Amino acid sequence: MNSQPTAAPAPHPFTLRLALGLVGVLIAALTSGLNDRVTDIALADVRAALGISYDQGSWIVAVYQAAEVAAMMIAPWFAVTLSLRRFTLSVALGFAAIGALLPFATNLPLFITLRVLQGILGGALPPMLMTVALRFLPPPIKLFGLSGYALSATFGPNLAAALAAFWTDAVGWQFVFWQIVPPMLIATLLIGWGLPQDPTRFERFQQIDLFGMITGCSGMALLIMALVQGERLDWFDSPLISAMLLSACALLLVFLINEWFHPLPLFRLQMLARKNLAHGLLVLAGLLTVALSGSALPSAYFAQVEGFRTLQFAPLALTIGLPQLIIAPLLAALLNLRWIDCRWMLTCGVALIVASCLMGAQLTSEWARDNFWLIQILQAFGQPMMIMPVLMSATSVVLPPEGPFASAMFNTVRGFSSVAGGTLVACFLSQREKFHSHSLLDQAANRSWLMSAGSSASASATAPLLPDGSISSSENISQFSTLVKHQAMVLSISDTYLMLIGFAILLVLLTAWLPKRVWPPQTLIQPVTHTPGK
């Protein structure tokens, strides 16, 4: 039997002090997201500095992301039990301390251990942002607070490329880890001064969902590691990947059954009967995948076709990231208008993303950075126009006592979807590149005369063969091979843009079918004036 929701804590008046405390939580959550993305982007430089091989470095990414997502499942429960303020402060300080120590950990096992611990602490911070927003923000500014949460999905990831390039190219690789220390110290000061101190609730340990924590966190961690390592180890041809996937599925199935019946669960699955919340979780998973069209695909083109370093394509990511500081609050203000339906804003956001993907699908090997500016501008508006309505719609059906349950589910889906979406796009790119490479080489073999030069003097990369079919030079055939590889990558990126358009259209169909109309939060505190049946 499920217990009734826990009584809501006494409301706190919204003052400047509380507002600064919420800003501290926002800084901590954004810093956590930046740490994850910056480290991934700068991993090659970190590996070179520490003498770590590519295969070993891949596990650094895998274990951090696994620990991060697993922590998102349990952080809200511990925040309620140990008090929100104390838990957030402890996690933030521990996260900063490990960041300060990591550059000195030259031993690989120690380095990986610290990254796991940092992943656990870093994963606990984003759920705190949603928890405090749902609990402390009064209705008139609730959407502005949620726009801060949206920044963690739009602003932070697109700022990471510029920061990674700055630290590795201009300062030093150690600052990839040390960058988090100053903002985290500022965040802890604001949190410690601004957030009210709740009483601890140690009696909750008597009903702790320990079995759910073990099965859920273990299953999610195994699933994340399998997704991150699957392409490198050739998926089900690897006994390790097969074992991790099968174990993860079994553990997560047991976890979900346990959550349904546990009196004090991590996830209150019964809340999914509310269509708007179910829609929010499903669309969140899809839009995080679709949003990769604004980051992963341009960076793949410039890195693998143009040979750019991170610094050279970072301005494109900033085109999406920096405007979010203005666009996100602006959209929150629009959603506060009663006549604006958030479902229509989501649809308009999808339309902008589809338009940008259609433009990206016209990609050729002649494109330069200037060809991407309009695509990125459409992404800059389209991404928050999808995320903000999802946050508004999903949280509208969540009562204050249910905030920790919603935060745990929302952030776990977000963390998992970011990894799963990245894996899907990477696998699709890899498979389409192989397909196009085989097709191009097959066409070249069947039409060898198109690659034949009249003489050795006129031979080139585009015509590397002599009239008798022999190779003119090893340099020409090597350059021809590079051209084929680049063209295959260009075609595979174009295909991926089209694939993501399909995902975006599914989001619109899901939005047309599932959620109900919701109203701005501040209008719900006014006297009810609607007529029966409306």
C-alpha positions in Angstrom: 0.0 0.0 0.0 1.3 3.5 -0.9 1.4 6.1 1.8 -0.2 9.5 1.3 2.2 12.3 0.2 4.2 13.8 2.9 2.9 17.1 4.3 4.4 20.1 2.7 6.9 22.1 4.7 5.7 25.5 5.9 6.0 28.1 3.1 8.7 30.7 3.3 8.2 34.3 2.3 10.0 35.1 -0.9 12.6 37.6 0.0 15.9 38.9 -1.6 17.8 36.6 0.8 15.8 33.5 -0.4 16.2 34.7 -4.1 20.0 34.8 -3.7 19.9 31.3 -2.2 18.1 30.1 -5.2 20.7 31.8 -7.4 23.3 29.9 -5.5 21.6 26.6 -6.3 21.4 27.7 -10.0 25.1 28.4 -10.1 25.9 25.0 -8.5 23.7 23.2 -11.0 25.1 25.0 -14.0 28.7 24.4 -12.8 27.9 20.7 -12.4 26.7 20.5 -16.0 29.7 22.4 -17.3 32.1 20.2 -15.5 30.7 17.1 -17.2 30.7 18.6 -20.7 34.0 20.5 -20.5 35.8 17.4 -19.3 34.4 15.3 -22.1 35.4 17.9 -24.7 38.9 18.3 -23.3 39.4 14.6 -22.6 42.1 14.2 -25.3 44.3 16.9 -23.7 43.7 15.4 -20.2 44.6 11.9 -21.5 47.8 13.3 -23.0 48.8 15.1 -19.8 48.2 12.1 -17.6 49.5 9.4 -20.1 46.1 7.7 -20.4 45.2 5.6 -23.5 42.1 6.1 -25.5 40.4 3.0 -24.1 41.2 4.0 -20.5 40.0 7.5 -21.2 36.6 6.2 -22.4 36.0 4.6 -19.0 36.7 8.0 -17.3 33.7 9.3 -19.2 31.6 6.2 -18.7 31.9 5.9 -14.9 31.4 9.6 -14.3 28.1 9.7 -16.3 26.9 6.5 -14.7 27.5 7.8 -11.2 26.0 11.2 -12.2 22.7 9.7 -13.4 22.5 7.2 -10.6 22.8 10.0 -8.1 19.9 11.9 -9.7 17.6 9.1 -8.7 18.3 9.3 -4.9 19.4 13.0 -4.3 15.9 14.4 -3.7 15.2 11.7 -1.1 18.3 12.5 0.9 17.7 16.2 0.5 14.3 15.9 2.2 15.7 13.6 4.9 18.9 15.5 5.7 17.4 18.9 5.0 17.7 20.7 1.7 20.1 23.3 2.8 22.6 21.0 4.5 22.5 18.4 1.8 23.1 20.9 -1.0 25.9 22.6 0.9 27.6 19.3 1.6 27.3 18.1 -1.9 28.6 21.4 -3.4 31.6 21.6 -1.1 32.5 17.9 -1.8 32.1 18.5 -5.5 34.5 21.5 -5.5 37.0 19.7 -3.3 37.3 16.7 -5.6 37.7 19.1 -8.6 40.6 20.7 -6.8 42.3 17.3 -6.2 41.8 15.7 -9.6 44.8 17.2 -11.4 47.1 15.8 -8.8 45.7 12.2 -9.1 48.2 10.8 -11.7 47.4 7.2 -10.8 44.6 6.0 -13.1 42.7 3.9 -10.5 42.7 6.8 -8.1 41.7 9.2 -10.8 38.8 7.1 -11.8 37.7 6.7 -8.2 37.7 10.4 -7.7 35.7 10.9 -10.9 33.1 8.4 -9.7 32.8 10.3 -6.4 32.6 13.6 -8.2 30.0 12.1 -10.6 27.8 11.2 -7.6 28.1 14.7 -6.0 27.7 16.4 -9.4 24.6 14.4 -10.3 23.0 15.4 -7.0 23.0 19.1 -7.8 20.6 19.5 -10.8 17.7 17.8 -8.9 18.2 20.4 -6.1 17.6 23.2 -8.6 14.2 21.8 -9.6 13.3 20.9 -6.0 13.9 24.5 -4.7 12.1 26.0 -7.7 9.0 23.9 -7.0 9.1 24.5 -3.3 10.1 28.1 -2.8 9.0 30.1 -5.8 5.7 31.9 -5.6 3.3 31.5 -8.6 4.0 34.9 -10.3 7.7 34.1 -10.7 7.6 30.3 -10.8 8.2 30.1 -14.6 11.2 32.5 -14.3 12.7 30.0 -11.8 12.0 27.1 -14.2 13.7 29.1 -16.9 16.8 28.9 -14.8 16.5 25.1 -14.8 16.1 25.3 -18.6 19.5 27.1 -18.8 21.1 23.9 -17.5 20.0 22.2 -20.6 20.6 25.0 -23.1 23.2 27.5 -21.8 25.6 25.2 -20.0 26.2 22.6 -22.7 26.7 25.2 -25.4 29.2 27.2 -23.2 31.3 24.1 -22.6 33.2 24.1 -25.9 34.4 27.6 -25.5 35.6 27.0 -21.9 37.3 23.7 -22.9 39.2 25.4 -25.7 40.2 28.3 -23.5 41.5 26.1 -20.7 43.4 23.7 -22.9 44.7 26.1 -25.5 45.4 29.2 -23.4 45.8 28.4 -19.7 46.4 24.8 -18.8 44.6 21.4 -18.7 44.4 21.5 -14.9 41.8 24.3 -15.1 39.4 21.9 -16.8 38.9 20.6 -13.3 39.8 23.7 -11.3 37.3 25.9 -13.1 34.5 24.6 -10.9 36.1 25.8 -7.6 35.4 29.6 -7.7 31.7 29.3 -8.8 31.1 26.5 -6.3 32.5 28.6 -3.5 30.2 31.5 -4.5 27.3 29.1 -4.7 27.9 27.7 -1.2 28.0 31.2 0.3 24.7 32.1 -1.4 23.1 28.8 -0.5 24.3 28.9 3.1 23.1 32.5 3.6 19.9 32.4 1.5 18.2 29.0 1.9 16.2 28.5 5.0 17.2 25.6 7.3 14.6 22.8 7.5 14.6 20.3 10.3 16.2 17.0 9.6 13.8 14.1 9.2 15.9 11.1 10.3 12.7 9.1 10.9 12.5 8.6 7.2 15.4 6.2 7.5 13.0 3.7 9.1 11.2 3.5 5.7 14.3 3.9 3.5 13.9 2.3 0.1 17.3 0.7 0.3 16.3 -2.2 -2.1 15.1 0.4 -4.6 18.3 2.4 -4.2 20.5 -0.6 -4.8 18.6 -2.0 -7.8 17.8 1.3 -9.4 21.2 2.9 -9.1 23.0 -0.3 -10.1 20.7 -0.9 -13.0 21.0 2.7 -14.3 24.8 2.8 -13.8 25.2 -0.4 -15.8 22.9 0.8 -18.5 24.8 4.1 -18.9 28.2 2.4 -19.0 26.9 -0.1 -21.6 25.6 2.8 -23.8 28.8 4.8 -23.5 31.0 1.8 -24.2 28.8 -0.1 -26.6 30.0 1.3 -29.9 33.6 0.9 -29.0 33.2 -2.7 -27.8 30.9 -3.7 -30.7 27.7 -4.0 -28.7 26.4 -7.6 -28.3 29.5 -9.1 -29.8 31.1 -8.1 -26.5 30.3 -10.4 -23.5 30.8 -7.4 -21.2 28.3 -5.2 -22.9 25.8 -8.0 -23.2 26.1 -8.8 -19.5 25.7 -5.2 -18.5 22.7 -4.6 -20.7 20.9 -7.8 -19.5 21.7 -7.1 -15.8 20.6 -3.5 -16.2 17.2 -4.5 -17.7 16.6 -7.0 -14.9 17.6 -4.6 -12.1 15.5 -1.8 -13.5 12.5 -4.0 -13.9 12.8 -5.1 -10.3 13.3 -1.4 -9.3 10.1 -0.3 -11.0 8.0 -3.1 -9.4 9.5 -2.2 -6.0 8.7 1.5 -6.5 5.1 0.9 -7.2 4.5 -0.8 -3.9 7.0 0.8 -1.5 5.5 3.2 1.1 8.3 5.8 0.7 9.7 5.3 -2.8 12.3 7.2 -4.8 9.8 7.5 -7.7 6.1 7.8 -7.2 5.1 6.0 -10.4 1.4 6.6 -9.7 2.0 10.3 -10.7 2.5 9.1 -14.3 -1.2 8.7 -14.5 -1.3 12.5 -14.9 -1.0 13.0 -18.6 0.9 16.3 -18.5 3.7 14.8 -16.4 3.9 11.6 -18.5 4.0 13.9 -21.6 6.7 16.0 -20.1 9.0 13.1 -19.4 8.5 11.6 -22.8 9.0 14.9 -24.7 12.0 15.7 -22.5 13.7 12.5 -23.6 13.0 13.3 -27.3 13.9 17.0 -27.3 17.3 16.3 -25.7 18.0 14.0 -28.6 16.7 16.5 -31.1 18.8 19.3 -29.5 22.0 17.5 -30.6 21.3 18.8 -34.0 22.6 22.2 -32.7 25.8 20.9 -31.1 26.9 17.3 -32.0 26.4 17.6 -35.7 28.2 20.9 -36.4 31.0 19.8 -34.2 31.3 16.5 -35.9 31.5 18.2 -39.3 34.2 20.7 -38.3 36.2 18.1 -36.3 36.2 15.3 -38.9 35.8 17.1 -42.2 37.5 20.5 -41.7 39.9 19.3 -39.0 39.1 22.2 -36.7 40.1 22.3 -33.0 37.5 23.0 -30.4 38.4 26.7 -30.3 37.5 27.1 -34.0 33.9 25.9 -33.8 33.2 27.1 -30.2 31.6 30.4 -31.5 28.8 28.3 -33.1 28.0 26.8 -29.8 28.0 30.2 -28.1 25.5 31.4 -30.7 23.1 29.0 -29.0 24.3 29.3 -25.4 24.7 33.0 -24.7 21.3 34.2 -26.0 19.6 31.9 -23.5 20.3 34.4 -20.8 17.8 36.7 -22.5 15.6 34.2 -24.4 14.7 31.9 -21.4 13.4 34.7 -19.2 11.6 36.2 -22.2 9.8 33.0 -22.9 8.9 32.7 -19.2 7.3 36.1 -19.4 5.3 35.1 -22.5 4.1 31.9 -20.9 2.8 33.9 -18.0 0.3 35.5 -20.4 -3.0 33.6 -20.1 -3.8 33.7 -23.8 -0.6 31.8 -24.7 -0.9 28.0 -24.8 2.4 26.4 -24.0 1.5 23.5 -26.4 1.6 26.0 -29.3 4.9 27.4 -28.1 6.4 23.9 -28.0 5.1 23.3 -31.6 6.6 26.6 -32.8 9.9 25.6 -31.2 9.8 22.2 -33.0 9.1 24.0 -36.2 12.2 26.2 -35.8 14.3 23.1 -35.0 12.9 21.3 -38.1 13.7 24.3 -40.2 17.3 24.3 -39.0 17.6 20.6 -39.6 16.3 21.0 -43.1 18.9 23.6 -43.8 21.6 21.4 -42.2 20.6 18.5 -44.4 21.8 20.5 -47.4 25.3 20.2 -46.0 28.2 19.8 -48.5 32.0 19.5 -48.1 32.3 23.2 -49.2 30.5 24.6 -46.2 32.3 26.9 -43.9 31.4 28.3 -40.5 29.4 31.1 -42.0 26.9 28.6 -43.5 25.9 27.5 -40.0 25.0 30.9 -38.4 21.4 30.9 -39.4 21.0 27.2 -38.4 22.4 28.0 -34.9 20.2 31.1 -34.5 17.1 29.0 -35.2 18.4 26.5 -32.7 18.9 29.3 -30.1 15.2 30.1 -30.2 13.9 26.6 -30.9 15.5 24.8 -28.0 14.1 26.9 -25.1 10.8 27.1 -26.9 10.6 23.4 -26.5 12.0 23.0 -23.0 10.1 25.8 -21.3 6.6 24.6 -22.2 7.6 21.1 -21.1 8.6 22.4 -17.7 5.5 24.5 -17.3 3.1 21.7 -18.4 4.8 18.9 -16.4 5.2 20.8 -13.1 1.6 22.2 -13.3 0.3 18.9 -12.1 2.8 18.4 -9.3 1.9 19.4 -5.7 4.6 20.9 -3.5 4.9 17.8 -1.3 5.5 15.8 -4.5 8.3 18.0 -5.7 11.1 15.6 -4.7 9.4 12.7 -6.6 9.0 14.8 -9.7 12.5 16.1 -9.5 13.9 12.6 -9.2 12.0 11.3 -12.2 12.5 14.4 -14.3 16.3 14.6 -13.7 16.8 10.9 -14.1 15.1 10.9 -17.5 17.1 14.0 -18.4 20.4 12.4 -17.5 19.6 9.1 -19.1 18.3 10.7 -22.3 21.3 12.9 -22.7 23.5 9.8 -22.8 21.1 7.7 -24.8 20.5 10.5 -27.3 24.2 11.0 -27.8 24.7 7.3 -28.2 21.9 7.1 -30.8 23.3 9.9 -32.9 26.9 8.6 -32.7 25.8 5.1 -33.7 23.6 6.4 -36.5 26.5 8.6 -37.8 28.9 5.6 -37.7 26.5 3.2 -39.5 25.6 5.8 -42.2 29.2 6.7 -42.7 30.1 3.0 -43.3 27.1 2.7 -45.7 28.1 5.8 -47.7 31.8 4.8 -47.8 30.9 1.4 -49.2 28.5 3.0 -51.7 31.0 5.6 -52.9 33.8 3.1 -53.3 31.5 0.7 -55.1 30.5 3.4 -57.5 34.2 4.4 -58.0 35.2 0.8 -58.8 32.4 0.5 -61.3 33.3 3.8 -63.0 37.0 3.7 -62.8 37.3 5.8 -65.9 36.0 8.8 -64.0 39.1 8.6 -61.7 41.6 8.1 -64.5 44.0 10.9 -65.6 45.3 11.2 -69.1 48.9 11.0 -67.9 50.9 10.9 -64.7 51.5 14.6 -64.9 47.7 15.4 -64.9 46.9 12.9 -62.1 45.5 14.4 -58.8 43.5 13.4 -55.7 40.3 13.4 -57.7 41.9 11.4 -60.6 44.5 9.2 -58.9 44.6 6.4 -61.6 46.5 6.2 -64.8 44.9 5.1 -68.1 46.0 1.5 -67.5 44.3 1.4 -64.1 47.4 1.7 -62.0 47.9 4.1 -59.1 49.6 7.4 -60.1 51.2 7.9 -56.7 50.6 6.9 -53.1 50.0 10.6 -52.2 47.2 10.9 -54.8 45.4 7.7 -53.7 45.8 8.7 -50.0 44.2 12.1 -50.8 41.4 10.4 -52.7 40.8 8.1 -49.7 40.5 11.2 -47.5 38.0 12.8 -50.0 35.9 9.7 -49.9 35.9 9.6 -46.1 35.0 13.3 -45.9 32.1 12.9 -48.4 30.8 9.9 -46.5 30.8 11.9 -43.3 29.0 14.8 -44.9 26.3 12.5 -46.2 26.0 10.7 -42.9 25.6 14.1 -41.1 22.9 15.1 -43.6 21.1 11.8 -43.0 21.3 12.4 -39.2 19.6 15.8 -39.6 16.8 14.1 -41.4 16.5 11.4 -38.7 16.2 14.1 -36.1 13.5 15.8 -38.0 11.5 12.5 -37.7 12.0 12.7 -33.9 10.9 16.3 -33.8 7.7 15.5 -35.7 6.9 12.7 -33.2 7.2 15.3 -30.4 4.5 17.4 -32.1 2.2 14.4 -32.5 2.7 13.4 -28.9 1.9 17.0 -27.8 -1.3 17.0 -29.9 -2.5 13.8 -28.3 -1.5 13.6 -24.7 -1.3 16.8 -22.5 -4.1 19.1 -21.4 -4.1 22.9 -21.6 -2.5 24.4 -18.5 -2.6 28.0 -17.3 0.0 30.3 -15.9 0.7 29.6 -12.2 -0.3 33.0 -11.0 -3.8 32.8 -12.5 -4.5 29.7 -10.4 -4.5 31.7 -7.2 -7.2 34.0 -8.4 -10.8 33.3 -7.6 -12.3 30.7 -9.9 -14.6 32.3 -12.4 -15.0 29.7 -15.1 -18.4 28.3 -15.9 -19.3 24.6 -15.4 -18.2 22.3 -18.2 -15.2 24.5 -19.2 
